Amino acid sequence: MSYLPILTYHRLLGQSPDRRVDPKRISVSVGQFRGHLKWLKRLGYTTLSLDRYPELLLKGEPYPPRSFAITFDDGYEEVLTLALPLLKEFGYTATVFAVAGQLGGRNAWDNGETKLLSQEHYRTLRRAGMTIGAHTSNHVHLPQVSPEVAQHEIVDSKSRLEETLGEAVTLFAYPYGEYNSAVEQIVQQAGFAAAFATDRAPASHAGHLFHLRRVVIFPRTNIWEVIWKVQGWYPAYQDWKRRAP
């Protein structure tokens, strides 16, 4: 199998994510998230831990049918307070991509109003079986900064998280899903095993370990769309829809 469906979330909210509380439109409510997990579980879907995926891809080994993965970008505090209890309830796991230079702070790259997970929070998530990956140190647009800044953001995020967790951090996600060949090369040279983009990456994962495609979940994403997004045919459909007049 050359494509594992990977659902990308950002924030969870205890209330409906209207434009007043979520102007960037990157959140889903805890009720929506519960609904997504409930229906995926009911339909027999299981999560694959992403730290296993690069090796499976390289070896061409299959993963269980009806597998998918869940990721959370940025590392908002609600991953621990709202998402983790639901993941445990349904027997699912997830990967959290951390902005490593702002652990325990707030989302300074955006409005600076939202709390981020601390070092101890990440250790708690790791003990609970979650995978932790890097998302740069300061959430920069990597193709828009100098090679020196990009290298520092990538390498520094890895070393900070490894110091926090006491173990290797092997996965990376590009902020805003933005990358180019030079950025990919820095990520690879930094010692990461794989890197994740969003829905502009190739539809197949085979041969694309450093720009693996994911699909993003938005406030408007209903349960039928979530089910579509865990189908192997979804990237081709998404690309066709994007090209359609």
N, C-alpha and C positions, 0 to 999 in steps of 0.2 A: 504494500500500500504506500502510495507516495504523497498522500495528503491527509493530515490529521486535522479535523475541524477544531479551531481554537477560538473560543469566545472571549472578547476583550471587554472588560468592565472598567470603570473608573471609580466613581463614588456610589455609595448606597446612602439613601436618606430614609428617615423614619416617617416622612410625609411624602405627599405627591410632589414630584420634581417639577414644579411650575417655573416659569421664567424668572419669577421674583427670587426664589431660593437657588435656582440653577440656571443663571443666564447663559452659561456656556453650553448647556444642553448635553452634559456628559454623565448624568446621574440616572439611576433607576431607584424606585422606592423599594424598601425591604419586602413589601407585599408582592411587587413585581418579581423580584429575585426569587422569592419563595415559590411563586408560580412557575417560573422557568425550571427550577430544580425539581419540583414536584412532577411536572409533565415529562421531563427528560428521564427521571427515574422510573416513572410509570411505563414509559416506552422502552425501557431496558437499556438505557445509555449508562455507561460508566466512564469515569475520568481516568485518563492516563497521566501519570506524573511527568511533567515536561523534562525533568532532568534525565529521564530514560530515553527520550525521543531522539536526540542526535545520534546516539549509538545505534538505535534501531534503524534509522534512516541510512546511516553509513553501511551497515551490514545488509540492508535490504530485508530485514526480518519483519514479519507481520506483527501487528498489535491486535488485541482482541477486537472483534467486530462491535460496532456501535460504541466505539471509543470517541471521546472528545476531550478537550482540555479547557480549563478556565484560567484566565489571567486577570489581574488587577494592576493597572498602571498607576504610578505616582506614589502609592502607599498612603492613602488616606486612613485616618484613625478608624473609620467605620468598617474597614476590612476586619479588624479585630473584634469590635463591639457588635457589629451587625452580621457580617458575612460568615465569620468562623462558626458561630453556633448553628447556622443553617447548613453550612457545608458538613459539619459533623452529623447533624440530624439525618441528612440524606446519604451519608457515606461517601462524600465527594472530597476531592482535594483541589488545590489551586496553586498558582504561582503568582507572587507579588513582585512587581518590578519597582525597586526603591530608588528615589532621588537621594543618593547617598550623602550628599553634602548638606542636607537639610533635615536629617533625622531628628524627630522631636520638635521640629519647627512648624512653619506654615508654608503654604504654597506660594512662595515669593515670586515665582514665574508667572503667576496669574493675578489674583486679587489680594493674596496674602491673608485671607480670612479663614482658611480651612486648616485644621490641625492635621499633622502628619504623624505617622507611627514613629515611635522612639526606638532606640537601640534595644531596650528591654522588650518592647512589643515584638520586634522582629525575632528575638530569641524565643519568645513565647509561641509565635506562629511556627517557627521551625520545630520546636518540640512537639507541636500539634500535627506535624507531618506536612506542613506547607513548604513549598520550594520558594527560595528567595533569589531574585535576579537583579541585575543592575539596570539603571535607567538614567545614566550619567550622574554627575554630582550636583548639577544645578538646572537640569531640564532645559538645555540649550538646543537651538536648531543646529544640529551638527554640520550640515552642508554649508551653513551660512557663516561659520566661524573659521578662523585660521586653522591650519593643520596642527599647530602647536596647542591651541586651545582645545581642539577636538581630542587630541591625544590625552591631554591632562584630564578632561572630563571623563573619558572612557576608562583610563588606567586608574585614576584616583577613585572612581566609584567602585571598582573591583576591590582595590586594596582596603578601602574603608569598610565595605561590607564583610570582607573576609576577616578583618580584625574584630568586627562586631560579633560574627557568628562562630569564629574559630574553625572555619572549614572553607574549602574552595567554593567560589561562586562562578558558575560556568555558563550562565545564560544572561543575555543582554537584550534590551528592547530599545529601539530608537524613539526618542521623544518626537511626537507629532507624526510618527511613522516615516520620518525623513532620513534618507541615507544616499550615499553615492559610492562609487567604487573605492575612493580613497578612504572614506569612513569605514567601509566594510573591512578594508585591509588593516586599519588600526585595531578594530575590534578583534579580528583574527589574531593579529600579532600580540595583543594583550593577553591572550590565553583563554578566551571564551570558546566554548564548544559550538555555540549557535547564537544567532541573533534574529530578533523578530521585528517585522514591520507591521503594516496593516493591509488594507485591501487593494493597494496599488502594486503589491509584490506579485511575483508569478503565481499562476493558479496551481502549479505543482510544487511540492516541496523537494522533490528529488533533484539533487544537484544545486540546491539553493539554501544551504545551511545558514548563510549569513544574511539572508533576507526572506525569512519564512513568513508566509502570509497568515494573517489573522483577520477575523471579522469583528466589527465593533457593535456593541449593544448600546442603543440610544433610548431615551425616555419613551419614544414613540414605538419602540420595537414590541410587537405583540407576540403572544406565545406561538402562533403559527409561523411567524418570521423566525423566531428562535429555532423552531424545529427545522425550518428550511436551512438555517445557517449551520446546522450540524450534519448536513448531507454532503456527500462527496462531490455532487454535481454543482453545488452552490457557487463556487468561484467562477465556473464557466458561465453560469446564468448571470451572475453579477457583472462580469465583463461584457457579455452580450447586451445587457440592459444599459450599461454605460455607453456603449457604442450606438445604441438605437436612437433614431432622430426624435 
